[in-house]
Amino acid sequence: MSEYVLSCCSTCDLTREYLESRDIHYIYFNYYLNDLPCKDDFGQTNAPADLYAKMLDGADVKTSQVSVGEYMESWRPILEAGKDILHPCLALGISGTYQSACTARDQLAAEFPNRKIIVIESTTASGGYGLLMDKLADLRDEGMSLGDLAAWTETHKLEIHTWFIQTDLTFLIRGGRISKAAGFLGGLLNICPLMCVEADGSLGVKEKIRTKRKAFKRQVDKMGELAKDGYGYDERVVITHTECLADAKAVADMVKSRFHKIKSGEVLISDVGATIGCHLGPGGVVLNFWGKARAPKLEL
């Protein structure tokens, strides 16, 4: 049994059952729904369909990162059990939770001078974050040490690609990522933006594509351009979605038909959690895979 614990936040957007099956510890993010505090707890508090229905009905939704105290409370029992911790965080370009985790690490170091907590800024989010955690669990199970696994993470984290399509522009407009005028025109023309997580962890709008079907094809095209070994890619793929399972399955089918070395069980589909979903709204499909290292502000 490993002498350290892999830890992440619920924003990795894998299912609770999957994380537990991989022996990955998790900490809930937070959000407020009409000023009511809620946990991003894999849809237990608010199922995705209910959350998005409330948002579309005008509910006020605000996200809140994990606090220093919540990290400390979650990690303390692990340290008391004599184990160390490796915790990759949600991308700094999306959330400030990395600073909270580092502060919690430093405070716990005074209590547990013989234990190690390594906090890493993952530069990724949602299923990309989940893809990273899944790979780290593989390497841990193969016997990689804590120090070597931390070094591996720093070396390879930029090789995770997260490309997503949004078919409903409502909340991108509300969040200011798309202007009202552009959003109105986009709605009339049935435009779906193709976006990615940049190397600094921020979100970038890369292309604007007419019709959902063409957008999904272009999303999979990008995987062919950027994936490790191109169309010879044979590693795991994670597809997350915001209450559009049929669209996620359509993208998964495209991936399986064009990347023949990927085994069926290696394409995982799960819901985008409340933290990311509050900003995207319904109608988003996120494709995550391993590929060439992301360059700063990748130009296409």
N, C-alpha and C positions, 0 to 999 in steps of 0.2 A: 504493500500500500504506500502511496506517495506521502512524503513528509510535508507536502505543501498543498494548499487548496487553490483551485482556480475560482476566481470571483468575477462577477460582471453585474451590470445593471439590467433591469427588465427591458431597457431600450434595445437590447440585442434582437428582440422580436422573434425569437424562437419560442416554442411553446414551453410552458412550465414542465410538462411531462418529459419533453425532450431534454431539457437542461438537467432534470433530475436523473434521467437515464444515463447521461454523460458525466454525472457527479460534478456538476458545475454549480457553485453557490451563486445566488442572485439577490439583488437588492432592488426594491421597488423605487421607481421614480414617482413624482407627485404631480397632480394637476388640480385645478379648481374648476368646477362646473357650477356656474352661477354662484360663485363665492363659497361653494361647498367643497371642502377638501376631499380629494379622492386619490387612490393609489393606481398607478399604472401597473395593474396586477394581472396581466394576461386576460383582460376582459371579464374578470370576476365581478368587479364593482359595477361596471357599465359595459355590456356586450357591445362590440363595434357597431352593430346596426342601430342599437339604441342611442349610443353616443352621437353618431353622425346625424340621426334623425333630430336629436335635440339641437345640434349645432345648426342644421339647416333651418330649424324653427326659430333660430335667433338666440340660442343660449350663449352666454358669455363663457368662454373657455380660456384658461391661462395655464401654462405649464410651469412647473417648479422643480428645480434640480434636487438631488439628494443632499441633505444637510450634512454638516460635519458630524453632528451627534448621531444621525442615522447610520452613517458609515461606521462610527465607533461602536455603536450598539450591535451592529451586524457582525463586525469582525472580532469583537472581544472574545466571544466563546471559542472561536477558532484558535486564537492565540493562547487562551487558557488551556486548550487541549494539546498545546505544544506543537502546533503546526504553523508554518509560514504561509504567506498569501501573495498571489500574483493577481493584480486587478487591472486589466485594461479598461479605460474609460471611454464613454461616448465622445465623439469628436469635439475638440475644443472650439471649432468653428460653429458648432451648433449649440453647445451648452458649456457653462462654466463649472460643471460638476468635477472636472479634473482638479481644480484648485481646492474644492472641498475635500476631495479624496486625499490630496497631498497633505492638507492640514490635519485631517484625521490620522493619517499615517504618522505624522510627526508627533502628535500628542500621544498616540498609543506607544510610540517608541520609548517614551519615558516610563510607561508602565511595564513594558515587556522588552527590556534591553537585549534579551537573548533571542528575540524573534525578528523576522524580516517581513516587511510589507513592501512590495514593489508595485508602484502605480505607473501605468503607461498610458499615454494619450494615443488612442487607437487610430485617429484620423478617419474613422468611418462611423457608420450608423446603421440602424435597422438590421436588415438581413446581412449586410456586409459585416457588421459587428458580430452577428451570430455566426457567420461563416468563419470569422477569425477565431471565436471561442471554440467552435467545433474542431478546428484544426489543432488548436492548442491542447485540447483534450486528447486528440490522437497522439500527439507528441509526448504528452505526459504519460499516457498509457504505455508508450513504447519505452519509457524509462528515462526521458530527458530530465536533467536536473533543473531546479528552479532558476539558477543563474543562466544556464544555457538557454532555457526556454524564454527568459526575459530578453536575452540578446537576440534570439531568433525572431521574436516579435518585433523588436525595433528594426531589424534588418528587412523584414518581409511585409510589414503592415501596409506599406504603400502599394503592394501588389494586389490589394483587394479593390475591385471595381464595383461601384454601385451606380447603376443607370436606371432612371425611372421615367415613366410616362404618367401624366396627369390628364384625365379626360374631363374632369369637372374643375373649372378654374375658380370657383367661388371663393375658396379659402386662400388661394394664392393671391387673389385680388385683395381680400381683406387683410392679408398679412403684408401687403405692399410689394410682393415679389413681381407682380404684374400690375400695370396701371389699369384703372377702370376702363379707360378708352380702349387699351389693347385687349383687355379681357372681354369687353363687349364685342369688339370686332372678331376676336378669336372664337367667341361663342357662335356668332353668325356664320363664320367660315368653317366651323367644326375643327378648329386647330387644337392640337395636343402638343404641349411643350415636352421636349426631350431634355432631361436634366441629369446632372451627375454630382457626386460628392467629389470636390476638388482635393488636391493634395494637402491643403491647409484645413480640410474638414468643412469648408463652407459649401453651400449649394450653388451650382452654376447652371443657368439655362443655356443650352447649347444649340438646339434647333427647334423650329416650330413647324409641325407637320400636320397636313390636312388629313383627316379621318383617322379613326382609332386603329383600324387594321394596318394602315401604312405605318403608323407610329410604332406599333408593336414589332412590325417587320424590321424597322430601322433600329429599334432597341436591340434586337437579336443580331442585326448586322454589326452593331458596335461590338458585341461580344466576339463575333468572328474576327474583327480587326484587332482587338486588344487582348483576347484571352491567351493564356499560356498554351503554346502550340497551336494557336488558331483553331481551325475546325477539327484538329486532332485532340482538343481538350478532353481530358478524361477524369477531372476532379469533380468535387461536389459543387452544386449550384443551389443557391437559396433564392426563392422568389417569395416576396412578401407583398401584401395587397391591402388596400383600404376598402373593404366591403365590396369587392368585385371579384369573387372567386372564379367565376367563369372566365373572366379576362386573364387572370393569373394562370389558369389551366391552359388557355389558348397559347400564352407565351411559353409555358412549359412544353407544350406539344411542339411548338416551333423549334425550341432548343433541342429536344430529343430527335427531331427529324433531321436537323442539320449538323448536329454534333454526335456522330454515330458511336463514338467511344464511350459516351456517358451512359452508365447503367441507369435503368429506370428509377431504382431506389436512391440514386444519388442526386435527384432533384427534389428538394424539400420545398413545400409551400406552407406558409403560415400567415397569420394576420399581422399587419402593422399595429403596434401598440398605441395607446392613447397619446403618449408624448409626441411622437412623430405624426400620428394621425390627426391630432388637433391642428397642426399646421397645414397638412395636405388636404384633409377632408376626404370624402369618398371618391372613388374612381381612380386611384393610383396603383400602378403595378411597378414593383421595384425588383430589378434583376441584379443579382450579386454573384461574382465569379472571381477567380484568381487570374491575374494577367501581368502584363508589363508594368513596371513601377510607374505610378502616376507622376507626371511632371507638374511643377507649379503652374496653376491656371492653364491646364491642358487646352491647347488650341486644336480644333478639329479641321 
